[in-house]
Amino acid sequence: MSAETGPATDGSPDERVRRVRLPADRRTPAAARAVVRSVLAEAHLDDLLNEALLLTTELSTNAVEHARTELDIEVVADRVGLTVTVSDFASGPVDELTVGVRNNTADISQVTERGRGLLLVDHFASRWGTTYLPTGKGVWFRLDLSGPGGNGWDHRPPAVAAATGAGGGEPEAPSAGAVTELLQTAPDPYAEDPLPEFAASLLTRLAEMVGAAGGVVRLDRGDGQGSQVLARYGRQPRTGNELVRVPLTVHRPYAGELELDAAPTAYARPLAVLAAERLSLHLENDRLRRADLRRQSWLTFLAEASELLAQSLDVELTMALVPQLVVPRLGQWCAVHTTDEWGRLKLAAASHSDEAVLPQLHAVLRETGPDSVQARLREASRNGTQMPLGAPMEGFAVPLIARGQRLGTLAVGRHLRHRHDPDEVAVLEDVARRAALAIENARIHAERRRVAQALQQSLLPPVLPVVEGIGLAAEYVPTGGDVDVGGDFYDVVPLSDGRWLVVIGDVSGKGVQAAAVTGLVRDVIRVLVGDGKPLPEVLARLNGTLVERGSGRYCTLALAAVGPGDGDQLDVELHLAGHDRPVLLRSGGGAATFVGTGGTALGLLDSIATPATALPLAPGDCLVFYTDGVTERRRGRELFGTDRLRDAAAPLAGYPADVVAARLRAIAINFSVETPRDDIAILVLRNDIG
């Protein structure tokens, strides 16, 4: 291969000639390649395709970048080869490059950028040279087929060529067909992990082409395993020998190099660079594929973590769940600390991949001092920023912040031989945000639950009074949503005439407003009966109060004034203001019956009607009062209903009041597996005389 001053063609009728003028544009190399490809296809010179396209790209790119003029591309193909000439219209010499039988430039970086293109031309072309015209200059190259009828490169194996070369000198350059075979090497798309086999095949072909005694491809995927051998050929390259080292052009966290135990000859390094670039392309595809799979797995992990955290509304359980999510996938150990009202940190939960080390972890987390883990955690919580943790428990701390409130810290320890990459850090920060929000939601829920329980308890008597001859018992089950206050209530109040007033009611709706109206109803009843007002007047005044101050809510009530009657019986004066009729159970047995006359609910109309019903209770008789949470207990589309309540109460005649109340409560609850949708209140009044 040599540099000459002009291309030579034989002018045979088998020649195919194509001339095209192209603009100085970034798309020109692609157009030039298309011209060359079409001529090669017509001439059936497919074996020269890769080298021809490579060299055409180099010459056209150089011309576009440096001449910045229009280009003339001439392609001449015959039965044994191809000649391509790229001419520009700029003045000045072509970059000088020393060529001969072989170019002896040891370091390609010593050649100018445009000269590197000519170096590749010198390495791969059968012949090449320059032309000078009045309008500009050009560079041409010739590629010949190998074998009979062609003047291409020697087909002998590199080792044989090296042994038989003049004076045992440098091996002959590889043939065009061998370069094509190298460039066409591709991984097996059906292999489970195609890269090692592909890298080994590419390295073997490259080593045989340049006569290398050995070679190795090393790759570090940035996964904590360090640099690993991806492929090896021949003997292990030895330090001190003349080696060809080419870094792999891959993005972080990937890094690697290709190394050949061969002298960096004129064609060994360019071929190694070519092979490294081809391998790098597939490694980059592998990196992107793995990164995509990893991101998908992280998204799945975050979705599952969010679902698990959202399912718990218990503060302690939520904080205990966070380390279980982090370890061991995102860290060797994890600790959750919370801050109290004075800003002090308190360990809430911790986990370690090795349970035997957990006591040591607890001890380290309890240590104090300026360089302790506690100090770093306090700094992270105070500043609201990520902080690194030093030995012996290396890692970092992420603040737990939700809705602007600093709740504490999430500390995570790194795995041995592996530092958290940016993706893992981002996932951990996302986990910390979700965990903080879940903890804050659990805290809010717990606070609302405490408020609801306290408010509900304030609306009910702590205990029922003990009255001689009168048995009283009550059962109350709040709705399944334990953060909402129901409107059901009951009370037992002494009257000025020595009787007792039994009250059960239900205010419409739930929540704080319903509780406020419930408290209003309860207090108005106590004040009015304390003043000795008769029950009809009590109900009339209470109705007026609700119409005026009830905020549109209404109330149903059942009032029963009970006192001694003739002999051992109790006399009951019953008033129903829109409430369900109570069930009467006679001690002598028989069917249970509903008693009382319905009236108008309170808070809806300016005037109401609440007729009174007089009931005598013999010893052992009892009245069962209830709210609609009992009768509207639902199982699918089926309601518990009043008839089922009456039938369930009938067998309980003669039993003590507390037994009757407890049994009815159990029957109503067991009617459905669902949590109650409404409060359940049951109040039993019994004649215990005798």
Residue pairs with C-beta under 8 A, 6 or more apart in sequence:
1 99
1 101
1 102
1 122
1 123
1 125
1 126
1 127
1 128
1 173
2 99
2 100
2 101
2 127
3 97
3 99
3 122
3 127
3 128
3 129
3 130
4 127
4 128
4 129
5 129
5 130
5 131
6 129
6 131
6 140
7 76
7 83
7 85
7 127
7 129
7 131
7 140
7 142
8 142
9 15
9 76
9 78
9 83
10 78
12 78
12 79
14 78
14 79
15 76
15 77
15 78
16 39
16 42
16 43
16 75
16 76
16 77
16 78
17 74
17 75
17 76
17 77
18 35
18 38
18 39
18 73
18 74
18 75
19 72
19 73
19 74
19 75
20 31
20 32
20 35
20 72
20 73
21 70
21 71
21 72
21 73
22 28
22 31
22 32
22 60
22 70
22 71
22 72
22 73
23 70
23 71
24 63
24 64
24 67
24 68
24 69
24 70
24 71
25 64
26 64
28 60
28 64
28 71
29 56
29 57
29 60
29 61
29 64
32 56
32 57
32 60
32 71
32 73
32 86
33 53
33 56
33 57
35 73
35 75
36 52
36 53
36 56
36 75
36 82
36 84
37 49
37 53
39 75
39 77
39 82
40 46
40 48
40 49
40 52
40 77
40 82
42 77
43 77
43 78
43 79
43 82
45 52
45 77
45 81
45 82
45 145
47 145
47 146
47 176
47 177
47 180
48 81
48 82
48 143
48 145
48 176
48 180
49 180
50 179
50 180
50 183
50 184
51 124
51 125
51 143
51 176
51 179
51 180
52 82
52 84
52 143
54 120
54 124
55 84
55 120
55 121
55 124
55 125
55 141
55 143
56 73
56 84
56 86
58 117
58 118
58 120
58 121
59 84
59 86
59 117
59 121
59 139
59 141
60 71
60 73
60 86
61 117
62 114
62 117
62 118
62 139
63 69
63 71
63 86
63 88
64 71
65 114
66 90
66 114
67 88
67 89
67 90
67 136
68 90
69 88
69 89
69 90
69 136
70 88
70 89
71 86
71 87
71 88
72 85
72 86
72 87
72 88
72 138
73 84
73 85
73 86
74 83
74 84
74 85
74 87
75 82
75 83
75 84
76 82
76 83
76 84
77 83
79 149
80 144
80 145
80 149
80 150
80 151
81 126
81 142
81 143
81 144
81 145
81 150
81 151
81 152
82 142
82 143
83 140
83 141
83 142
83 143
84 140
84 141
85 131
85 138
85 139
85 140
86 138
86 139
86 140
87 131
87 133
87 136
87 137
87 138
88 136
88 137
88 138
89 135
89 136
90 136
90 137
91 136
91 137
92 137
93 137
94 118
94 130
94 137
94 139
95 112
95 114
95 115
95 118
96 115
97 103
97 111
97 115
97 118
97 119
97 122
98 104
98 105
99 122
102 170
102 173
102 265
102 266
102 267
103 119
103 122
103 123
103 266
104 266
105 111
105 119
105 266
106 264
107 264
108 116
108 119
108 269
108 270
108 273
111 119
118 128
118 139
119 266
119 270
120 270
121 128
121 139
121 141
122 128
122 266
123 173
123 266
123 267
123 270
123 271
124 143
124 176
124 179
125 141
125 142
125 143
126 141
126 142
126 143
126 144
126 151
126 152
126 153
127 141
127 142
128 139
128 140
128 141
128 142
129 139
129 140
130 137
130 138
130 139
130 140
131 137
131 138
131 139
131 140
143 152
143 176
144 150
144 151
144 152
144 176
145 152
145 176
146 152
146 153
146 155
146 175
146 176
146 177
147 155
152 175
152 176
152 177
153 172
153 173
153 174
153 175
153 176
154 161
154 172
154 173
154 175
155 175
155 177
156 164
156 172
157 208
158 171
158 172
158 174
158 208
158 209
158 210
158 211
159 171
159 208
159 211
161 171
161 172
161 211
162 168
162 170
162 171
162 211
165 171
165 172
170 263
170 265
171 210
171 211
171 265
173 267
174 182
174 209
174 210
174 267
174 271
178 205
178 209
179 209
179 271
181 205
182 202
182 205
182 206
182 209
182 271
182 274
182 275
183 274
183 278
185 198
185 201
185 202
185 205
185 278
186 198
187 194
187 195
187 197
187 198
187 282
188 194
188 197
188 198
191 197
195 230
195 282
195 283
195 286
196 230
196 231
198 279
198 282
199 217
199 230
199 231
199 279
200 231
200 232
200 233
202 231
202 275
202 278
202 279
203 215
203 216
203 217
203 231
203 232
203 233
203 258
203 275
204 233
205 275
206 212
206 215
206 260
206 271
206 272
206 275
207 214
207 215
207 233
207 234
207 260
207 262
209 271
210 244
210 260
210 262
210 265
210 267
210 268
210 271
210 272
211 262
212 233
212 234
212 244
212 260
212 261
212 262
212 268
213 234
213 235
213 261
213 262
214 232
214 233
214 234
214 235
214 236
214 237
214 260
214 261
215 232
215 233
215 234
215 237
215 258
215 259
215 260
215 261
215 262
216 229
216 231
216 232
216 233
216 236
216 237
216 258
216 259
217 229
217 230
217 231
217 232
217 248
217 256
217 257
217 258
217 259
217 279
218 227
218 228
218 229
218 230
218 256
218 257
218 259
219 227
219 228
219 230
219 248
219 254
219 255
219 256
219 283
220 226
220 227
220 228
220 253
220 254
220 255
220 256
221 228
221 253
221 254
221 287
221 290
222 252
222 253
222 254
222 255
222 421
223 253
223 418
224 415
224 417
224 418
224 419
225 417
226 417
227 255
227 256
230 256
234 261
235 261
237 243
237 259
237 260
237 261
238 261
241 261
242 262
242 263
242 264
243 259
243 260
243 261
243 262
243 264
244 259
244 260
244 262
244 263
244 264
244 268
244 269
244 272
245 257
245 258
245 259
245 260
246 257
246 258
246 259
246 269
246 272
246 273
246 275
246 276
247 255
247 256
247 257
247 276
248 254
248 255
248 256
248 257
248 258
248 276
248 279
248 280
248 283
249 276
249 277
249 280
250 256
250 280
250 283
250 284
250 287
251 284
251 287
253 421
254 283
254 284
254 287
256 283
257 276
258 272
258 275
258 276
258 279
260 268
260 272
262 268
291 423
294 423
295 423
298 423
298 427
301 329
301 427
302 427
302 430
302 431
302 434
305 325
305 431
305 434
306 434
308 321
308 325
309 318
309 321
309 322
309 325
309 434
309 435
309 437
309 438
310 438
310 441
312 318
312 321
312 438
312 442
313 441
313 442
313 445
313 446
314 442
314 446
315 439
315 442
315 443
315 446
316 348
317 442
318 435
318 438
318 439
318 442
319 336
319 338
319 348
319 349
319 439
320 348
320 349
322 334
322 336
322 349
322 410
322 431
322 435
323 334
323 335
323 336
323 349
323 350
323 351
324 351
325 431
326 334
326 351
326 410
326 412
326 428
326 431
327 333
327 334
327 351
327 352
327 353
328 353
328 415
330 412
330 420
330 424
330 427
330 428
330 431
331 395
331 412
331 413
331 414
331 415
331 420
331 428
332 352
332 353
332 395
332 413
332 414
332 415
332 416
333 350
333 351
333 352
333 353
333 357
333 361
333 393
333 395
333 412
333 413
334 350
334 351
334 410
334 411
334 412
334 413
335 347
335 349
335 350
335 351
335 361
335 365
335 410
335 411
336 347
336 348
336 349
336 350
336 400
336 408
336 409
336 410
336 411
336 435
337 345
337 346
337 347
337 348
337 377
337 381
337 408
337 409
337 411
338 345
338 346
338 348
338 400
338 407
338 408
338 439
339 345
339 346
339 381
339 406
339 407
339 408
340 346
343 381
343 382
345 374
345 377
345 378
345 381
345 408
345 409
346 408
347 362
347 365
347 366
348 408
350 358
350 361
350 362
350 365
351 358
352 358
352 361
361 393
364 373
364 392
364 393
365 373
365 374
365 411
366 374
367 373
367 374
368 374
368 375
369 375
371 390
373 389
373 393
373 411
376 387
376 388
376 389
376 390
376 397
377 387
377 397
377 409
377 411
379 387
380 386
380 387
380 397
380 398
380 399
380 409
381 399
381 400
381 406
381 408
381 409
382 406
383 399
384 399
384 401
384 406
385 399
386 396
386 397
386 398
386 399
386 425
386 429
387 396
387 397
388 395
388 396
389 395
389 396
389 397
389 411
389 413
393 413
394 413
394 414
395 411
395 412
395 413
395 414
396 411
396 412
396 414
396 420
396 425
397 409
397 410
397 411
397 412
398 409
398 410
398 411
398 412
398 428
398 429
398 432
399 406
399 408
399 409
399 410
399 432
400 406
400 407
400 408
400 409
400 410
400 432
400 435
400 436
400 439
401 407
401 433
401 436
402 433
402 436
402 437
402 439
402 440
403 437
403 440
405 440
407 436
407 439
407 440
410 428
410 431
410 432
410 435
412 420
412 428
414 420
420 428
445 483
448 483
449 482
449 483
452 482
452 483
452 484
452 485
453 482
455 485
455 512
455 515
456 478
456 485
456 486
456 515
458 519
459 485
459 489
459 515
459 518
459 519
459 522
460 476
460 489
460 490
460 491
461 490
461 491
461 492
464 472
464 473
464 474
464 492
465 472
465 492
465 494
465 500
467 500
469 564
469 570
469 687
469 688
469 689
470 500
470 562
470 570
470 685
470 686
470 687
470 688
471 622
471 656
471 657
471 658
471 684
471 685
471 686
471 687
471 688
472 492
472 502
472 657
472 683
472 684
472 685
472 686
473 656
473 657
473 658
473 660
473 661
473 662
473 683
473 684
473 686
474 490
474 661
474 681
474 682
474 683
474 684
475 661
475 662
475 664
475 665
475 680
475 681
475 682
476 488
476 490
476 679
476 680
476 681
476 682
477 629
477 665
477 669
477 676
477 679
477 680
477 681
478 486
478 676
478 679
479 486
479 510
479 629
479 675
479 676
479 677
479 678
479 679
480 674
480 675
480 676
480 677
481 510
484 510
484 511
485 510
485 511
485 512
485 514
485 515
486 510
486 514
486 629
486 678
486 679
487 506
487 507
487 508
487 509
487 510
487 514
487 515
487 517
487 518
487 553
487 555
487 679
488 505
488 506
488 507
488 627
488 629
488 678
488 679
488 680
488 681
489 503
489 504
489 505
489 506
489 507
489 518
489 521
489 522
489 681
490 502
490 503
490 504
490 505
490 625
490 681
490 683
491 503
491 522
491 525
491 526
492 500
492 501
492 502
492 503
493 500
493 501
493 503
493 525
493 526
493 529
493 530
494 500
494 501
495 501
495 529
495 532
495 561
495 563
496 529
496 530
496 532
497 532
497 563
498 563
499 561
499 562
499 563
500 561
500 562
500 563
501 525
501 529
501 535
501 559
501 560
501 561
501 562
502 559
502 560
502 561
502 562
502 625
502 683
502 685
503 522
503 525
503 557
503 558
503 559
504 557
504 558
504 579
504 625
504 626
504 627
504 681
504 683
505 518
505 521
505 555
505 556
505 557
505 558
505 579
505 627
506 555
506 556
506 579
506 627
506 628
506 679
506 681
507 514
507 517
507 518
507 521
507 553
507 554
507 555
508 514
508 553
508 554
508 555
509 553
513 551
513 553
514 553
517 546
517 550
517 551
517 553
517 555
518 555
520 545
520 546
520 549
520 550
521 542
521 546
521 555
521 557
521 602
524 541
524 542
524 545
525 538
525 542
528 537
528 538
528 541
528 542
529 535
529 538
533 541
535 559
535 561
535 573
535 575
535 612
536 575
536 610
536 612
538 559
539 557
539 559
539 575
539 577
539 602
539 608
539 610
540 608
542 555
542 557
542 602
543 577
543 600
543 602
543 603
543 605
543 606
543 607
543 608
544 606
546 553
546 554
546 555
546 602
546 603
547 603
547 604
547 605
547 606
550 603
553 603
554 578
554 601
554 602
554 603
554 604
555 577
555 578
555 601
555 602
555 603
556 577
556 578
556 579
556 580
556 601
556 602
557 575
557 576
557 577
557 578
557 579
557 602
558 574
558 575
558 576
558 577
558 579
558 580
558 582
558 596
558 625
559 574
559 575
559 577
560 572
560 573
560 574
560 575
560 582
560 623
560 625
560 685
561 572
561 573
562 570
562 571
562 572
562 573
562 617
562 685
563 570
563 571
564 570
564 571
565 571
565 616
565 617
568 618
568 619
568 687
568 689
568 690
569 616
569 617
569 618
569 619
569 687
569 689
570 616
570 617
570 687
570 689
571 614
571 615
571 616
571 617
572 614
572 615
572 616
572 617
572 623
572 685
573 612
573 613
573 614
574 582
574 595
574 596
574 612
574 613
574 614
574 615
575 599
575 610
575 611
575 612
575 613
576 596
576 597
576 598
576 599
576 610
576 613
577 599
577 600
577 601
577 602
577 608
577 610
578 598
578 599
578 600
578 601
578 602
579 601
580 626
580 627
580 628
580 631
580 642
581 594
581 595
581 596
581 598
582 594
582 595
582 596
582 623
582 624
582 625
582 626
583 592
583 593
583 594
583 595
583 623
583 624
583 626
583 645
583 646
583 649
584 592
584 593
584 594
584 595
584 615
584 621
584 622
584 623
584 624
585 592
585 621
585 622
585 623
585 624
585 649
585 650
585 652
585 653
585 654
585 660
586 618
586 620
586 621
586 653
587 618
587 619
587 620
587 621
587 653
587 654
588 618
588 620
588 653
589 653
589 654
590 653
591 650
592 646
592 647
592 649
592 650
592 653
593 646
594 642
594 646
595 613
595 615
595 623
596 613
597 611
597 613
599 608
599 609
599 610
599 611
600 608
600 609
600 610
601 608
602 608
615 623
617 623
617 685
617 686
617 687
618 687
619 687
619 688
619 689
619 690
620 653
620 654
620 686
620 687
621 686
621 687
622 653
622 657
622 660
622 684
622 685
622 686
622 687
623 684
623 685
623 686
624 649
624 660
624 661
624 664
624 682
624 683
624 684
625 682
625 683
625 684
625 685
626 645
626 664
626 681
626 682
626 683
627 678
627 679
627 680
627 681
628 678
629 676
629 678
629 679
629 680
629 681
630 640
630 645
630 664
630 668
630 680
630 681
630 682
631 639
631 640
631 641
631 642
631 645
632 639
632 640
632 677
632 678
633 639
633 640
633 668
633 669
633 671
633 672
633 676
633 680
634 640
634 672
634 674
634 677
635 671
635 672
635 673
635 674
640 668
640 671
644 671
645 664
645 668
648 663
648 664
648 667
649 660
649 664
652 659
652 660
652 663
652 664
655 663
656 686
656 688
657 684
657 685
657 686
657 688
658 684
660 684
660 686
661 682
661 683
661 684
664 682
665 680
665 682
668 680
668 682
669 676
669 680
